Amino acid sequence: MTRRLILLRHAKSSWSDTSMPDHDRVLNGRGRRAATAVGRWLAEKGYRPDQVLCSPAVRTRETWQRISDELPDAPQATLIPGLYLGEPVDLFDALTKATGRCVALLAHNPGIGDFAGRILAAAPDHPDFRRYPTLATLVADFPIDDWSALEFGTGQAVDFVVPRALTDG
């Protein structure tokens, strides 16, 4: 049996209001288009999570909302405070408590990029993987029956995409 992870960095957010707290930043137009495109890509590929773990930041919640609008029967996100600007160990801890077969996890850099690199046995051959740009999306499988058995370095990359590959910009 396997478990599947869909690891997503939030979409591009707006910096137009510099007085706004980081936690409250919304997506910009490019980010909204990218989230819709990634949602369609996930649906077309059949990558459908049954559980979603999400940072409580506005931009991660908005990213999931726009993605989920493209997915049939998408689950509601469970907001986990430790995912907001979390380190790889925080993401690992949240994932080991997951119960879904296919879990989507939405968080932020630099933690999510570092986590992606540490969780896999081998990185995908993609020029943007190490940088993990906004809304980079990794799909990885793990040879475990339960997330509590998760170990770093055991995931097999199934797919990886960045929004630029799906949109005009």
matplotlib code that plots the C-alpha trace (Angstrom):
import matplotlib.pyplot as plt

x = [0.0, 1.1, 0.4, 0.4, 1.5, 0.6, 3.0, 2.1, 3.6, 1.0, 0.4, 1.9, 0.6, 0.2, 2.7, 0.6, -0.2, 3.0, 1.2, -0.6, 0.7, 2.4, -0.2, -3.0, -1.6, -4.0, -3.2, -2.5, -4.0, -1.2, -1.5, -5.3, -4.8, -2.0, -4.2, -7.0, -4.6, -3.0, -6.5, -7.3, -4.0, -4.6, -8.1, -6.9, -4.1, -6.5, -4.5, -7.3, -6.6, -8.9, -7.3, -5.8, -3.4, -3.0, -1.2, -3.8, -2.3, -4.8, -2.7, -2.5, -6.3, -7.1, -4.7, -6.6, -10.0, -9.2, -7.6, -10.5, -13.0, -11.5, -11.7, -14.8, -15.7, -12.6, -12.2, -12.2, -8.7, -7.6, -5.7, -2.5, -0.8, 2.6, 2.5, 2.7, 6.4, 7.1, 10.4, 10.7, 10.3, 7.0, 5.7, 6.9, 5.2, 1.9, 2.1, 2.8, -0.5, -2.5, -5.1, -5.8, -4.5, -3.8, -2.9, -2.4, -0.1, 0.0, 2.7, 5.5, 9.1, 11.8, 10.4, 8.4, 11.2, 13.6, 11.0, 10.4, 14.2, 14.5, 11.3, 12.3, 14.8, 15.7, 14.7, 12.8, 14.8, 13.3, 15.2, 12.8, 12.6, 15.4, 14.0, 10.4, 8.8, 5.2, 2.7, 5.3, 3.5, 5.1, 3.2, 5.1, 4.3, 5.5, 5.7, 3.8, 0.4, 0.1, 1.6, 3.0, 5.5, 6.9, 10.6, 12.7, 14.3, 11.7, 9.3, 9.3, 8.5, 5.5, 5.1, 6.3, 4.9, 5.2, 2.4, 4.5, 4.2, 0.4, -0.3, 0.8, 2.7]
y = [0.0, 3.6, 7.1, 10.0, 13.6, 16.7, 19.3, 22.9, 26.2, 29.0, 31.0, 34.4, 37.0, 40.7, 43.2, 46.2, 47.1, 47.3, 48.0, 44.7, 42.0, 39.1, 36.6, 38.6, 39.0, 37.9, 36.5, 38.8, 38.3, 36.0, 33.9, 33.5, 32.4, 30.0, 28.4, 27.8, 26.3, 24.0, 22.9, 22.0, 20.2, 18.1, 17.2, 16.2, 14.1, 12.5, 13.8, 14.3, 14.7, 13.3, 15.4, 18.9, 20.4, 24.1, 27.1, 29.5, 32.4, 34.1, 33.4, 29.6, 29.4, 31.4, 29.1, 26.0, 27.6, 28.4, 24.9, 23.1, 25.0, 22.8, 19.5, 17.4, 16.7, 18.6, 18.4, 21.4, 22.4, 21.8, 24.9, 24.1, 27.1, 25.4, 25.4, 29.2, 29.8, 26.4, 24.6, 21.1, 19.5, 21.3, 20.1, 16.6, 16.6, 17.7, 15.1, 12.3, 13.0, 12.9, 10.2, 10.6, 8.3, 11.3, 14.4, 17.9, 20.1, 23.9, 26.0, 28.5, 28.9, 28.4, 25.5, 23.8, 23.8, 22.4, 19.8, 18.7, 18.1, 16.1, 14.0, 12.4, 9.7, 11.6, 15.0, 15.3, 16.4, 19.9, 23.2, 24.8, 22.1, 23.3, 26.9, 25.7, 28.9, 30.0, 27.3, 24.7, 21.4, 18.0, 14.7, 12.0, 8.4, 6.8, 3.0, 3.2, 2.1, 5.0, 8.5, 7.9, 5.6, 8.4, 8.9, 11.5, 10.4, 7.7, 9.5, 8.8, 11.8, 11.1, 14.5, 18.1, 21.3, 25.0, 27.3, 28.9, 25.5, 25.7, 29.3, 32.2, 33.8]
z = [0.0, -0.6, 0.5, -1.9, -1.1, -3.2, -1.9, -3.0, -2.3, -2.2, -5.4, -6.1, -3.6, -3.7, -2.2, -3.2, 0.4, 2.3, 5.5, 5.4, 7.7, 5.9, 7.2, 5.5, 2.0, -0.8, -4.2, -7.1, -10.5, -11.7, -8.5, -9.0, -12.6, -11.6, -8.8, -11.3, -13.8, -11.2, -10.0, -13.6, -14.0, -10.8, -12.0, -15.5, -14.0, -11.5, -8.5, -6.1, -2.4, 0.3, 3.0, 2.9, 5.4, 5.0, 6.5, 7.9, 5.9, 3.6, 0.5, 1.2, 2.0, -1.2, -3.2, -2.0, -2.6, -6.2, -6.8, -5.1, -7.4, -10.2, -8.3, -7.9, -4.2, -3.0, 0.8, 3.1, 4.2, 7.8, 8.9, 10.9, 12.5, 12.4, 8.6, 8.4, 7.6, 9.0, 8.9, 7.3, 10.7, 11.2, 7.8, 8.6, 12.0, 10.4, 7.7, 10.1, 11.8, 8.5, 7.9, 4.2, 1.4, -0.7, 1.3, -0.1, 2.0, 1.3, 2.9, 2.3, 1.3, 2.4, 4.5, 1.8, -0.7, 1.9, 2.9, -0.7, -1.2, 2.0, 1.7, -1.6, -2.4, -5.6, -6.8, -10.1, -13.1, -13.3, -13.4, -10.9, -8.3, -6.0, -6.1, -5.4, -6.9, -6.1, -6.6, -7.4, -7.1, -6.3, -6.4, -4.6, -3.4, -0.2, 0.4, 3.7, 5.0, 7.5, 7.6, 11.1, 9.4, 7.2, 6.9, 5.1, 1.9, 1.0, -1.4, -5.1, -7.3, -9.6, -11.1, -10.6, -12.3, -12.0, -13.1, -15.9, -17.7, -17.5, -18.2, -20.4, -17.5]

ax = plt.figure().add_subplot(projection="3d")
ax.plot(x, y, z, "-o")
ax.set_aspect("equal")
plt.show()
